[in-house]
Amino acid sequence: MAHVNEHYRSLPAGYLFPEIGRRVRAYQQAHPDAKLIRLGIGDVVLPLVPAVIEALHRAVDELATPEGFKGYAPDQGYDFLLDAIQKHDYRTRGVEIAGDEIFVSDGSKQDSGNIQEIFGLDCKVLVSDPVYPVYVDTNVMAGRAGKADAAGRHAGILYLAANEANGFAPDPPAERADVAYLCSPNNPTGSVLDKARLERWVAWARKHDAVLIFDAAYDAYIGDPTLPRSIYEIEGARACAIEMRSFSKRAGFTGLRCAYTVVPRECTGTTAAGERVPLRELWARRMSTKFNGVPYLVQRAAEAVLLPEGRKQADEQVAFYRENARRLGQGLTAAGFRVFGGVHAPYLWVRTAGGLSSWDFFDRLLAEAHVVATPGAGFGPAGEGFFRLSAFNSRENIEEALARIQRVFGRR
Ligand SMILES: *Cc1c(COP(=O)(O)O)cnc(C)c1O
């Protein structure tokens, strides 16, 4: 008899985005003429930049020749990409990362979901609430989280409320945990951790011998050069932090798929016997066992994003989305909404109108403005009373969505 993994039964019943999809489909079927604007799921809309397309074409032609053909990629990525990452993502910020500390992968969603495998099942996990659901759900699947209570909180996970009082960027708690997930710039709240706050997190991790999982999928959206882009800009972080970055939101790679994870040599965990083990070795073992590398074509495309021409073009796309976010923020504020985020992130985190619940507001926005948002409650109990809007859309759709929202909810 094939018993199922019972831990899957502890997962929240409906994953957020399928439920949104179900409600949107039902509405569209009942109102076929309604022109919906989707500001819900955070997926990019602009095509790949010319430098990336050229790199892809070149790589395709190379593969067609006996000398240029490539089979399996090196375990951790091709040297040309590792070098470009070291140079452009780290050395420019005064950070030295060795090539063998970088693991190129096909996505930060996978990496942030898989990283928990290298930790013991007895590890106490810390997340913020609201949270990117992947961090929690993958720990639930592994059996680290236990059953959820009526509010949807799992007994084995420590939740830190991100709210207006702490600028949606909570400080470390007084209590200990073993593995803490930090996402900055944040999905869903659009908040960003500044240097002082990151220093407090690193100090907390060092004090409790904890590991920080730093998800910087949105680092390209940081507009202020004094804000850290990498956690390794903080002294002592090499000993306690794993960092993840992605080409998805930075250069439109959500379909092409490329990301990387950095595990510094100094970052260790402990065995039951008390022996220190470099986490890098565990992650290397995990990747070589379960992953066979990112396609050559895609690694060449990612390299192009880091070279001057591609970087300039990708930065223009990011600037375009940031301008969308700025307009959304300004327009919603003018309409009387309380708006957070959207400055160093493509997401706006907004209080619902009239004290409505997240899902009630979602339904109202859909029915009256024909705009699809993401209900804040879908990211955790502390997200109740908020909704998330994504700036990943055309300028025209952003302006049209704003006009509709202002028409429905007025300029209060
Ligand atoms: C979009 C996103 C990612 C990136 O995922 P990919 O798998 O690289 O496309 C990672 N973390 C968060 C919080 C995200 O929103």
The ligand as a Tripos MOL2 file, in Angstrom:
@<TRIPOS>MOLECULE
LIG
   15    15     1     0     0
SMALL
NO_CHARGES

@<TRIPOS>ATOM
      1 C1          9.3140   35.6520   -7.9390 C.3       1 LIG1
      2 C2          9.9920   35.2800   -6.6670 C.ar      1 LIG1
      3 C3         11.1100   34.4610   -6.6740 C.ar      1 LIG1
      4 C4         11.7500   34.0480   -7.9780 C.3       1 LIG1
      5 O1         11.3730   32.8410   -8.3740 O.3       1 LIG1
      6 P1         11.9940   32.1490   -9.6640 P.3       1 LIG1
      7 O2         11.7490   30.7240   -9.3680 O.co2     1 LIG1
      8 O3         13.4540   32.4890   -9.7180 O.co2     1 LIG1
      9 O4         11.2370   32.6410  -10.8450 O.co2     1 LIG1
     10 C5         11.7160   34.1240   -5.4840 C.ar      1 LIG1
     11 N1         11.2500   34.5950   -4.3190 N.ar      1 LIG1
     12 C6         10.1920   35.4080   -4.2690 C.ar      1 LIG1
     13 C7          9.7560   35.9380   -2.9710 C.3       1 LIG1
     14 C8          9.5310   35.7610   -5.4440 C.ar      1 LIG1
     15 O5          8.4660   36.5510   -5.3850 O.3       1 LIG1
@<TRIPOS>BOND
     1     1     2 1
     2     2     3 ar
     3     2    14 ar
     4     3     4 1
     5     3    10 ar
     6     4     5 1
     7     5     6 1
     8     6     7 2
     9     6     8 1
    10     6     9 1
    11    10    11 ar
    12    11    12 ar
    13    12    13 1
    14    12    14 ar
    15    14    15 1
@<TRIPOS>SUBSTRUCTURE
     1 LIG1         1 GROUP 0 **** ****
